[in-house]
Amino acid sequence: MSIKQTDILEEHVIELINNLKRVDVVIGIPSFNNAATIGKVVFSLSEGLKNYFPDLKSIIVNSDGGSKDNTRKEAESVKSSQNIEIISTKYSGPSGKGSAFRTIFEIAKRTEAKVIVVADADTKSITPEWCYALVTPVLRLGYGYVAPYYTRDKHDATITNALVYPITRALYGLRLRQPIGGDFSFSNGALQVFMQKKYWSSYPYIHTFGIDIWMTTVAINEGFRVCQTVLGIKEHDVKDPGTDLSPMFIQVIGTLFELLDYYEFRWRNIVKSNQGFIFGDFKFTEVEKIEVNIHEMLRKFYIGFEKYKNVWKTIFSEETFNEFSDFISKPKNSEVIIPVQLWAKIVYDYACAYNFVRKEEKTAVLNSMIPLYFIRTVSFFKEAEYFNDEIADAVVEGNAGVFERTKNYMINRWDYFKKNNINLKLSNKIITY
């Protein structure tokens, strides 16, 4: 059921913003059961506003998804100060991060905010300086969209490292290291684009975790000045890629692939990527190490292989499937490594398949990709096993360069599907138990 714009905000929020009228900065924090961390996030951002922008009128909004713990109470327990209001509200609409953002967007629209910041509720490493780093490029340097640039453990951000960063860089030509990092800022102009109804009714996953990659992709392609800002270390509530990330994978990659058709006129003509401006001084710092369950990812890959091998044969080009078969034909007790050159072609095969399959089978395409993401993630962990985070990040950059150099493969596959009017059918190829 669609939500009317007038129904999005709770009465106490409407009353507050009517009293405030215009504000300069709106900071939004989406949450769900983040009582352990949200207090520090709100406090750090409030201190940042107080220390660096004391003359600006600001609102910090906790947009909550019905937390069962004390998340909202923790957010509101942080004391407001002069020119800074702190509120917590329950968002309307489908459950998910994107719906939380939509409430934040509506508040920013009604208060005519100059700068909008969104920040994750589970970040443990946030400091008041993050507020300065996110607000300044928009407020004083004229950037329309600002993405985070921070140090992360090599076992963190696996969807970003394996897929989202290299695809975004290769297709759209801008090296944004954290396209789904969770901590962004943008101008009122970008806000007006983000609130257009056509997007919210067209992309099924932007109400959930698809929101970050959707905002980043739209900002790059709609003509806004985009930069990155140094935030230091990113430490947060960690999810093991082998056990926790499948729903996020579907939502993020589904949105990423969905936008390829809309922005084809842009990505097919981009030849190389540019670094772009990075605000602040960056240096690598030691990050808290993350434990991952490699054996669980391998187990899920082999289960997926039995279930989806016929699907993979349909989605991959003949060349890619033969190359892939050579790697997985080794005995299970030997080390299976999917090299990045092969992985790039697999990803591009999937990007095309998603856009040339029947609508009702798009989710099946994404589900069949998850075991391959597991084996490529394990492969990267093996490649970077003895590297520190800085060298491992250089490996990610090199891998993204491979995606750039392999881009013609994507264009050729896309044109093959398009010119031959191919509609893939997968349902009869999935092995069920």
Secondary structure, 3 states (H helix, E strand, C coil): CCCCHHHCCCHHHHHHHHHHCCCCEEEEEEECCCCCCHHHHHHHHHHHHHHHCCCCCEEEEEEECCCCCCHHHHHHCCCCECCEEEEEEECCCCCCHHHHHHHHHHHHHHCCCCEEEECCCCECCCCHHHHHHHHHHHHCCCCCEEEEEEECCCCCCHHHHHHHHHHHHHHHCECCCCCCCCCEEEEHHHHHHHCCHHHHHHCCCCCCCCHHHHHHHHHHHCCCCEEEEEEEECCECCCCCCCCCHHHHHHHHHHHHHHHHHCHHHHCCCCCCECCCEECCCCCCCCCCCCCCHHHHHHHHHHHHHHHHHHHHHHCCHHHHHHHHHHHCCCCCCCCCCCHHHHHHHHHHHHHHHHCECHHHHHHHHHHHHHHHHHHHHHHHHHCCCCCHHHHHHHHHHHHHHHHHCHHHHHHHHHHHHHCCCCECCHHHCCCC
